[in-house]
Amino acid sequence: MRTVLTAAAAAALIASLASPAVAASPSEAGPAPSSNAEIKTNERNGSFDLQSHRGGRGEWTEESLAAFANSLKLGVTTLELDTHLTSDGKIIVWHDDTIQADKCQDTAPAAPGDAAFPYVGDRVAELSLAQVKTLDCGFTQLKGFPEQDVIEGNRIAELKDVFALVRDADAKKVRFNIETKVEDGKSGGGGMVALTKAVVKEINGSGMADRTTVQSFDWSSLNLTKEIAPELPLVALSSGDAWLEVGRPGASPNLGGIDIDTFGGSLAKAAAAQGYDAISPAFKSVTPGMIAEAHELGLPVIPWTVNTTADMNRLMDLGADGIISDYPTRLRTVMEERGLKLPKAYAATV
């Protein structure tokens, strides 16, 4: 288990969420933060983390390179994105573990007579990169997002493409929050191991490790990342008490084989005990007590997915250290209204 962060180190992690946790002895640490005052000071110093969820799903076709480019042009702290592994071992940036008909449509087979065609409805893990690249995932507006601009003809990107986009834009202050996605019911399995190893290798090879966090709903993935790349900060995702299996006896496969009740049902305590660096709970599950407890343990709290200005302001008032939102423009406006320093904008082209 990593030592609890000093107040200064916790502030630094809040500011970057991309630097390894700094261990300190209890004598160096001093008293842990016990109120939201320090966090609000951090807000004013510009450390509030504006994360563009899937590149800003509410504003542009999700996880398209154009969405990430538009987020750079807007000015965000962090690009939040999802990863899957294709059958030939390529890392794609996409949320769903199957190809959904409301997001993608078939165009043509990757090769003449391909028996797997059509691909819509198939598992990503069973499709090659060439097959995935034939899909038109920018043909319609996603239901529930009436403000979304459709990026016509969008093709699913690879993780290396997103890194290249940011590098080409010279967006040196932009960070990455990369989720290792796991198929339903397959937590802790071979697919998780393969994806995690591939993502870590890509991060390290990209030169972006110093500004990248790895997040997952499969804490086994976080544990493996800690083993093979201990320098990468880790973010524990949670969907709430039912997902954590609070009050249910026995170990949870979602949590890497631990029982949340060993930690009194506390997300923060469980994450700290595993040596993770931040928690990212579903925003409706966030309470003042959760944030206070996390801060006492040196863990920033970055709720997802927060889309209304009322919820943004409420969570900021509670002391959240950042927000993951489908509407980065909306969140940036709230930050401006609160007098917070805004993330730098960059010129970016696809």
C-alpha positions in Angstrom: 0.0 0.0 0.0 1.3 3.5 -0.8 1.7 6.0 2.0 -1.0 8.6 2.4 -0.1 11.7 0.4 1.0 14.9 2.0 -1.3 17.8 1.6 1.1 19.3 -1.0 1.4 16.1 -2.9 -2.4 15.6 -2.9 -2.8 19.1 -4.3 -0.3 18.3 -7.0 -2.1 15.2 -7.9 -5.4 17.1 -8.1 -3.6 19.6 -10.4 -2.2 17.1 -12.7 -3.7 13.6 -12.1 -0.7 12.6 -14.1 2.2 12.4 -11.8 3.0 9.4 -9.5 1.9 9.7 -5.9 4.6 11.1 -3.6 5.1 9.0 -0.5 5.8 10.8 2.8 6.5 9.7 6.3 3.8 10.5 8.9 6.2 13.1 10.4 6.5 14.9 7.1 2.8 14.7 6.2 1.4 16.9 9.0 -2.4 16.9 9.5 -4.5 15.5 6.7 -7.0 17.9 5.1 -10.3 17.8 7.1 -12.4 20.4 5.2 -13.1 21.6 1.8 -11.2 24.9 2.3 -8.0 23.6 0.8 -9.7 22.1 -2.1 -11.5 25.4 -2.9 -8.1 27.2 -2.7 -6.8 24.6 -5.2 -9.8 25.5 -7.4 -8.8 29.2 -7.4 -5.2 28.2 -8.2 -6.4 26.5 -11.4 -6.2 22.9 -10.4 -9.8 21.9 -11.0 -9.8 19.0 -13.5 -12.1 19.6 -16.5 -12.4 16.2 -18.1 -14.0 15.9 -21.5 -16.0 12.6 -21.3 -15.4 10.5 -24.5 -14.1 13.8 -26.1 -17.4 15.6 -25.2 -20.2 13.2 -26.2 -22.9 15.7 -25.7 -21.3 18.1 -28.2 -19.7 15.9 -30.8 -19.8 12.3 -32.0 -18.2 10.4 -29.1 -14.6 9.4 -29.1 -14.1 10.7 -32.6 -10.7 12.3 -33.4 -12.7 15.4 -34.3 -14.3 15.5 -30.8 -10.9 15.3 -29.1 -9.6 18.0 -31.5 -12.6 20.2 -30.6 -11.9 19.6 -26.9 -8.4 20.8 -27.4 -9.6 23.9 -29.2 -12.1 24.6 -26.4 -9.6 24.1 -23.7 -9.9 21.2 -21.3 -7.6 19.7 -18.6 -8.1 16.1 -19.5 -9.3 13.9 -22.4 -11.2 11.0 -20.9 -11.5 8.0 -23.2 -12.1 4.2 -23.4 -10.1 1.4 -24.8 -10.8 -2.0 -26.3 -8.5 -4.6 -27.9 -9.3 -5.9 -31.4 -8.8 -9.5 -32.4 -5.4 -8.6 -33.8 -4.2 -6.8 -30.8 -4.8 -3.2 -31.7 -6.0 -0.7 -29.1 -9.1 1.2 -30.3 -10.7 4.1 -28.6 -14.4 3.1 -28.1 -16.8 2.7 -25.3 -18.9 -0.3 -26.2 -17.7 -3.9 -26.2 -20.1 -4.7 -29.1 -20.7 -2.6 -32.2 -24.1 -0.9 -31.6 -26.5 -0.1 -34.4 -27.4 3.3 -32.9 -23.8 4.4 -33.3 -22.3 2.6 -36.2 -23.4 1.2 -39.6 -21.7 -1.2 -41.9 -20.3 0.0 -45.2 -18.4 -2.9 -46.9 -16.5 -6.0 -45.9 -12.8 -5.5 -45.0 -12.0 -8.1 -47.7 -14.1 -9.6 -50.5 -16.3 -12.5 -49.2 -15.5 -11.8 -45.5 -17.8 -14.4 -43.7 -17.9 -12.1 -40.6 -19.7 -9.3 -42.5 -21.8 -7.5 -41.5 -20.0 -6.4 -38.4 -22.7 -4.4 -36.5 -23.7 -6.4 -33.4 -20.4 -8.3 -33.2 -18.0 -8.1 -30.3 -15.1 -5.8 -30.7 -12.8 -8.5 -29.4 -13.8 -10.7 -32.4 -13.2 -8.1 -35.0 -9.8 -7.1 -36.6 -8.7 -3.5 -36.9 -9.4 -3.6 -40.6 -12.9 -4.8 -40.0 -13.5 -2.1 -37.4 -12.2 0.6 -39.7 -14.9 -0.1 -42.3 -17.6 1.0 -39.9 -19.2 4.4 -40.3 -19.6 5.6 -36.7 -20.7 9.1 -37.6 -23.9 8.7 -39.5 -26.5 9.8 -37.0 -27.0 11.9 -33.8 -27.0 9.8 -30.7 -30.3 9.6 -28.9 -30.5 11.7 -25.8 -27.9 14.2 -27.0 -29.8 16.7 -29.1 -26.9 19.2 -29.1 -24.5 16.7 -30.5 -22.8 17.6 -33.8 -22.5 14.6 -36.0 -19.0 13.9 -37.3 -20.0 12.5 -40.6 -18.2 9.4 -41.7 -16.3 9.0 -38.5 -14.1 6.0 -38.2 -13.1 4.5 -34.8 -9.6 5.8 -33.8 -6.7 4.0 -32.3 -5.2 5.1 -29.0 -2.0 6.1 -30.8 -4.0 8.4 -33.0 -5.3 10.4 -30.0 -1.7 10.6 -28.6 -0.6 11.9 -32.1 -3.4 14.4 -32.2 -2.3 16.0 -28.9 1.4 15.8 -29.8 0.8 17.5 -33.2 -1.2 20.2 -31.5 1.7 20.7 -29.1 -0.9 20.5 -26.3 1.7 20.1 -23.6 -0.7 20.7 -20.7 -3.4 18.3 -21.8 -3.7 15.0 -19.9 -5.3 11.7 -20.6 -7.6 9.6 -18.4 -7.6 6.2 -20.1 -10.1 3.5 -19.1 -9.4 -0.1 -19.7 -12.9 -1.4 -20.6 -13.9 -4.9 -19.6 -16.8 -6.9 -21.1 -19.7 -7.6 -18.8 -19.0 -10.7 -16.7 -15.4 -10.9 -17.8 -13.6 -9.0 -15.0 -10.2 -10.4 -14.1 -10.1 -12.6 -17.2 -7.6 -13.0 -20.0 -9.0 -10.2 -22.0 -8.4 -7.8 -19.1 -4.8 -8.9 -18.9 -4.1 -8.5 -22.6 -5.8 -5.1 -22.8 -4.1 -3.7 -19.8 -0.6 -4.8 -20.9 -1.2 -3.4 -24.4 -2.5 -0.1 -23.0 0.4 0.3 -20.6 2.9 -0.5 -23.4 1.3 2.1 -25.7 1.3 4.8 -23.0 4.9 4.2 -22.2 5.9 4.1 -25.9 4.0 7.3 -26.6 6.0 9.4 -24.2 2.8 10.5 -22.5 3.1 8.5 -19.3 3.9 11.5 -17.2 0.4 13.0 -17.9 -1.7 9.9 -18.1 -3.9 8.1 -15.5 -5.4 4.6 -15.9 -8.9 4.1 -14.7 -11.1 1.0 -14.7 -14.2 -0.7 -13.3 -12.1 -3.8 -13.2 -9.8 -3.2 -10.3 -7.8 -6.3 -11.4 -6.7 -4.1 -14.3 -5.5 -1.4 -11.9 -3.7 -4.0 -9.8 -1.9 -5.3 -12.9 -1.0 -1.8 -14.0 0.5 -1.2 -10.6 2.7 -4.3 -11.0 4.0 -3.5 -14.5 4.0 0.3 -14.4 4.0 1.5 -10.8 4.7 5.0 -12.0 1.2 5.4 -13.6 -1.4 6.9 -11.3 -4.5 4.8 -10.9 -8.2 5.8 -10.6 -10.8 3.5 -9.1 -14.1 3.8 -10.9 -17.4 2.9 -9.1 -21.0 2.9 -10.1 -22.3 3.0 -6.5 -23.0 0.8 -3.5 -24.8 -2.0 -5.5 -21.9 -2.3 -7.9 -19.5 -2.3 -5.0 -21.6 -5.0 -3.5 -22.0 -3.3 -0.2 -23.6 -5.6 2.3 -23.1 -8.7 0.2 -20.8 -11.2 1.7 -17.8 -12.4 -0.3 -15.2 -11.0 -2.6 -16.2 -9.0 -5.7 -14.7 -9.8 -9.1 -15.2 -6.1 -10.0 -12.8 -5.1 -7.2 -10.0 -7.5 -7.9 -11.2 -10.0 -5.4 -11.7 -7.9 -2.3 -14.8 -7.5 -0.2 -15.9 -3.9 0.1 -17.4 -4.6 3.5 -13.9 -5.3 4.8 -13.5 -1.5 4.4 -16.9 -0.7 5.9 -18.4 -0.3 2.5 -16.2 2.7 1.8 -15.0 3.3 -1.7 -12.2 5.7 -0.5 -10.9 3.3 2.1 -10.9 0.4 -0.3 -9.1 2.4 -3.0 -6.5 3.7 -0.6 -5.8 0.2 0.8 -5.1 -1.0 -2.8 -2.7 1.9 -3.4 -4.8 3.7 -5.9 -4.4 7.5 -6.4 -7.9 8.8 -7.0 -11.6 7.7 -6.9 -14.1 8.4 -9.7 -17.6 7.6 -8.4 -20.9 7.9 -10.2 -21.9 11.5 -9.4 -25.3 10.5 -7.8 -23.4 8.4 -5.3 -21.2 11.3 -4.1 -21.8 12.5 -0.6 -20.1 15.1 1.6 -18.8 12.3 3.8 -17.3 10.5 0.8 -15.4 13.5 -0.3 -14.2 14.3 3.2 -13.1 10.7 3.8 -11.3 10.6 0.4 -9.5 13.9 1.1 -8.4 12.7 4.5 -6.8 9.7 2.7 -5.1 12.0 0.2 -7.4 10.9 -2.7 -8.9 13.4 -5.2 -12.5 12.8 -6.1 -13.5 13.1 -9.8 -17.2 12.2 -10.3 -18.7 11.0 -13.6 -20.8 11.9 -15.7 -22.0 15.3 -14.7 -24.0 17.1 -17.3 -26.2 19.8 -15.7 -24.9 23.1 -14.4 -26.8 22.5 -11.1 -25.0 19.2 -10.5 -21.7 20.7 -11.5 -22.1 23.6 -9.0 -23.3 21.2 -6.3 -20.4 18.9 -6.6 -17.9 21.8 -6.7 -19.5 23.2 -3.6 -19.0 19.7 -1.9 -15.3 19.9 -2.8 -15.0 17.7 -5.9 -11.5 18.0 -7.4 -12.7 17.6 -11.0 -15.6 16.6 -13.1 -16.0 14.3 -16.0 -18.7 15.7 -18.3 -20.3 15.1 -21.7 -20.5 18.9 -22.0 -17.1 20.4 -21.6 -18.2 23.8 -22.9 -20.9 23.9 -20.2 -18.4 22.9 -17.5 -15.9 25.4 -18.7 -18.6 28.1 -18.4 -19.4 27.1 -14.8 -15.7 27.3 -14.0 -15.4 30.7 -15.5 -18.5 31.9 -13.5 -16.8 30.6 -10.3 -13.7 32.6 -11.1 -11.5 29.5 -11.7 -8.5 29.5 -13.9 -9.4 28.0 -17.2 -7.4 25.3 -19.1 -5.4 26.4 -22.1 -6.9 26.1 -25.5 -4.9 24.7 -28.4 -5.2 24.8 -32.2 -5.9 21.2 -33.4 -6.7 19.7 -36.7 -7.7 16.2 -37.7 
